[in-house]
Amino acid sequence: MNEPKLTPMMERIIEIAAMDAKHLGDNYVAVAHFLVAMGKEGTSVGALMLQDGGITLEKLKKLTEKP
């Protein structure tokens, strides 16, 4: 069975999410890390949808803040 190939942009978003998770001391990459990574990347369809919905990078970063 053929594995689906990721686009270079998706590979970059995964890389950013993994780096952010590690930087935050998390042992896993959660959905919030991916959302922040999309916001940081800024040009993907997902990032543009978030921006159109009024979701800023600052709002996204709050998703990964520790209480």
C-alpha positions as a LaTeX table, in Angstrom:
\begin{tabular}{lrrr}
\hline
Residue & $x$ (\AA) & $y$ (\AA) & $z$ (\AA) \\
\hline
Met1 & 0.00 & 0.00 & 0.00 \\
Asn2 & 1.31 & 3.45 & $-0.88$ \\
Glu3 & 1.83 & 5.86 & 1.97 \\
Pro4 & 0.34 & 9.31 & 1.43 \\
Lys5 & 3.01 & 11.93 & 0.84 \\
Leu6 & 3.11 & 15.10 & 2.86 \\
Thr7 & 3.55 & 18.43 & 1.19 \\
Pro8 & 6.68 & 20.42 & 2.08 \\
Met9 & 4.42 & 22.90 & 3.91 \\
Met10 & 2.86 & 20.13 & 6.02 \\
Glu11 & 6.31 & 18.73 & 6.80 \\
Arg12 & 7.35 & 22.22 & 7.96 \\
Ile13 & 4.24 & 22.57 & 10.15 \\
Ile14 & 4.97 & 19.18 & 11.75 \\
Glu15 & 8.58 & 20.25 & 12.33 \\
Ile16 & 7.50 & 23.53 & 13.97 \\
Ala17 & 4.92 & 21.71 & 16.14 \\
Ala18 & 7.50 & 19.18 & 17.31 \\
Met19 & 10.04 & 21.91 & 18.12 \\
Asp20 & 7.42 & 23.90 & 20.04 \\
Ala21 & 6.33 & 20.84 & 22.02 \\
Lys22 & 9.94 & 20.07 & 22.93 \\
His23 & 10.60 & 23.71 & 23.85 \\
Leu24 & 7.55 & 23.66 & 26.14 \\
Gly25 & 8.74 & 20.45 & 27.81 \\
Asp26 & 5.91 & 18.34 & 26.42 \\
Asn27 & 6.57 & 14.68 & 25.63 \\
Tyr28 & 4.05 & 14.62 & 22.79 \\
Val29 & 2.75 & 16.82 & 20.00 \\
Ala30 & $-0.89$ & 17.75 & 20.59 \\
Val31 & $-3.46$ & 19.40 & 18.34 \\
Ala32 & $-2.72$ & 22.72 & 20.03 \\
His33 & 0.93 & 22.47 & 18.94 \\
Phe34 & $-0.20$ & 21.93 & 15.34 \\
Leu35 & $-2.55$ & 24.93 & 15.51 \\
Val36 & 0.25 & 27.15 & 16.84 \\
Ala37 & 2.59 & 25.82 & 14.14 \\
Met38 & 0.02 & 26.66 & 11.44 \\
Gly39 & $-0.29$ & 30.15 & 12.90 \\
Lys40 & 3.48 & 30.58 & 12.88 \\
Glu41 & 3.78 & 29.29 & 9.33 \\
Gly42 & 1.10 & 31.76 & 8.31 \\
Thr43 & 0.45 & 30.94 & 4.64 \\
Ser44 & $-1.18$ & 27.50 & 4.64 \\
Val45 & $-4.88$ & 27.10 & 3.94 \\
Gly46 & $-5.38$ & 26.20 & 7.61 \\
Ala47 & $-3.51$ & 29.30 & 8.76 \\
Leu48 & $-5.56$ & 31.52 & 6.47 \\
Met49 & $-8.79$ & 29.96 & 7.74 \\
Leu50 & $-7.73$ & 30.64 & 11.33 \\
Gln51 & $-6.85$ & 34.24 & 10.43 \\
Asp52 & $-10.18$ & 34.73 & 8.64 \\
Gly53 & $-11.90$ & 33.51 & 11.80 \\
Gly54 & $-10.09$ & 36.11 & 13.89 \\
Ile55 & $-7.75$ & 33.61 & 15.55 \\
Thr56 & $-4.40$ & 35.31 & 16.07 \\
Leu57 & $-1.07$ & 33.67 & 16.81 \\
Glu58 & $-1.26$ & 35.08 & 20.34 \\
Lys59 & $-4.63$ & 33.39 & 20.91 \\
Leu60 & $-3.23$ & 30.13 & 19.56 \\
Lys61 & $-0.17$ & 30.30 & 21.83 \\
Lys62 & $-2.46$ & 30.46 & 24.86 \\
Leu63 & $-3.62$ & 26.95 & 23.96 \\
Thr64 & $-0.21$ & 25.56 & 24.88 \\
Glu65 & 0.41 & 27.64 & 28.00 \\
Lys66 & 0.79 & 25.77 & 31.24 \\
Pro67 & $-1.59$ & 26.78 & 34.06 \\
\hline
\end{tabular}
